[in-house]
């Protein structure tokens, strides 16, 4: 039945050789990989205004020059990542680039922060999407956290079904969102030009503001650069593109950059011109839309597509996280389960892990987008900086054609990214300090995992010259609780093997011991019975003690000890709770604490 | 390490023959078994006022005659239960009395409602205790649910340590509470007599009240009778008393009845005279105490002991629930695990189950005492009615000395209890309807469990005349993933047994199959290798398919099939996540779905 539910939810399994079908063309790739970056315009401009608001509404005009700086940063990032795409056409992004050029530890820092970041991508995007929904329907506000969690769960299912299918579903909303914002910006500008909007709503550029400082402006700039989160997604996912993958990826990247620049500039400008500020229960985009159109169909179209693209932006995380986890696991820095392909050929363990982690984050932060964003942005700019620096080193080392140009581009990229990262740490330390503790722990974890895997290899290697010494005999210990068919069944099996059989009876009650021993002699005269009294009503301790004694003798003779545990299997699974699960406990304790073999002999009940 | 934590929390294990030490003397028994009933005065009077408040504050004077009715009910119950104690000196209470006299199903209804009721005892008492705390410290109000859950967890631990130890801890607060309320009532009365309290605060008895109806008065009476919850506890726990158990228990019961009557009457009277009504964030007792003393040391003493006794009243549930669960389990109506004594000789499974269930209830009802009480009271009056009726039938059947007197007492008890129960169902149907659905389901569950256990016996019985046919041979299937020491170790073991060995390699990759087979031939020329290609990357399905084929042949020859699973045991337990846990999945599937024996051969990693 469980299998049926699984099949219904994620579809029938695919064969391993059906993998080729799952590649993306440019249009779909733009949708699936750009939704993160494009959707950032729904919260990026708002983050600038939140910082400026701490001074006064007069300071809002600063959002225009700050947006200019963000655009310069965007240009630098797009140019740098374009070079990375061509240089690393097998994908892997910041992790691979940093590891190859800066060394393992920088690679792990980049990889670790990206891993965390993709989880934050999902949490932030889904929270912001829920904000768009609750802006339109304020009475849903109290259910924010639940709505967000349900959305993450749906996304996880979608991704377990496989990339292509979800891409088809995702392509429309992304393009609809772009269309919706183009209409919004177009109509907004038209209204401004025709004088339909009063210019009195905003202070003009250059108005002096009391209390403004470089610190605040830098903080606002850093906050605004959260609109650029997600631009690296394409460079990490090149293997998902149709051939020629690098060319297609580069074109997609540029298209995304242009769209992002237009949308970001448009929203910042409209917000400025309309004099819109952040509100507790309504997003900036929602305010602009309702001022442009009123709360009519067009407003709900904009809010709807915004919510949709934000929720689906989380999908970028679902494309990138499993792939990065796969890369780290392949290099032995993460558990191998992240390399397994699921029924639908996606890396399902990564997908499921991502879903659970995002839901936990959303619950922990109660869906407050603005509190999640600083962590998110810092997590993004660390790998940005590292990958650009990595490229720098690569060009200096390899000196290919036009290397001075390439070098300059990546140098500018690295410098700007590093500056933004430092601004984050300085201006928002109280919100991002956790990164400085968590990231080193993560790196340590990576190394511990790698050390373990590295040590396993030699321990498993076969020495062809010296094959293992054959075992010369076996001792089988059968714990018996009474004189029943279950025990008869187990003894019957034990006797059929080439071994010495010892039955052990753990007694809790001295009075019955004699009686039991006499019955046993009549029933199984050829099987030796050992009775052990347990004063503390424990099965495991007396048994392990006895096994220890048997083991010592057996080892001397190169014999192996097997413990044979009869296991009751009821007809219906709910009936399991009605039976003592001690066989399970005994099995676990023996396997992990002793070097004995554990055999489970099932006894299937018929009724 | 886990064992160490366990020992620290619940103490070192006790031997089975240390059981005798755990019996209760009268003073301790009064404390441990009466705390539930006595503590009910902290919320019982308030429940009457909550109902009357729905009409108007003028109606508060009705609490006096209603309290009179409750006292009559109390007298009837104490007299009836006294008879039960002598007639059923082995304990078991309503469940045993109803089962023996009214038949199995009535016994199960009584037992089922008591089980649920003991869980509610814990939830209600702890919630009310938390109310007492938050009345004294209003800024703790938002943390009500968490405080209540922590208290339940502490109680659970205390009870896992064993009865006597917890009784010693519990005796003081109960007596301190009685002392505190005696002082409160005494000082209150003194102030009233000396004219220190204005008589204008209350309407005089008999003031006409607009809108009062019989329905409301019955509802108020039923609500007030929630102060009697817990009087049955002593009759259920007779085996816990020191000898002569029935006599000691009867004396304790009467002492409790007298104390309860005094405290209940006192609180109701003071509340009436002071004109106190229910408040959202302060209990009635807290209001009386603060009006009598002001918020000084004495006030906090009363609140403190009230909170303490309420929280400890929950302990009655901890004495009664595990014992009742034990009785039901002994009769095969509940899982046998409820009959196991834990390290400290308590029925620890019952204790743990009770703790978890109560916490869930507290969370579900968000710690609202007044919403939990109706369910609680209904659950109490169902077994009250059934056990009194059972006694009725017993006297008619057995006709002992003075039987007409005994009959009359239990008849009155049964009639009153039944009436109160019906009043509950009629006046509070919207709050208690769930009982009518849940209780039948519970009874059905009891029967299903019993039917299962009854069917197991014959299936396990040995037929001495026809011993099982000996097994004539064995086939051992060893799934192999590669050419490693783990596999070598398993094969070595398989070869040492008297069996035909088949190695099975599940391949995910056609290209490597040939290569693997060739290597195998060189390495293990004497072990037959079967390679199966799995297109869907599943281990389990191809394996079970193969086993099916082998099984068919084996069964014909009276051979048994064993699947030998190599299991990797890392040195440190966290490393388990780094290794494929497929052996666990394979084992579970094979044991439950097929009739094969599963042997786990551990391979312990040294680093």
Interface residues (C-beta under 8 A of the other chain):
Chain A: X13 X14 X15 X16 X17 X335 X336 X337 X340 X341 X343 X449 X452 X453 X455 X456 X459 X460 X461 X462 X464 X467 X468 X470 X471 X472 X473 X474 X483 X484 X485 X486 X488 X489 X492 X493 X495 X496 X497 X498 X499 X508 X523 X535 X536 X537 X538 X560 X562 X567 X569 X570 X573 X575 X577 X578 X579 X580 X587 X591 X592 X595 X596 X597 X598 X599 X600 X601 X602 X604 X605 X606 X607
Chain B: X13 X14 X15 X16 X17 X335 X336 X337 X340 X341 X343 X449 X452 X453 X455 X456 X459 X460 X461 X462 X464 X467 X468 X470 X471 X472 X473 X474 X483 X484 X485 X486 X488 X489 X492 X493 X495 X496 X497 X498 X499 X508 X509 X523 X535 X536 X537 X538 X560 X562 X567 X569 X570 X573 X575 X577 X578 X579 X580 X587 X591 X592 X595 X596 X597 X598 X599 X600 X601 X602 X604 X605 X606 X607
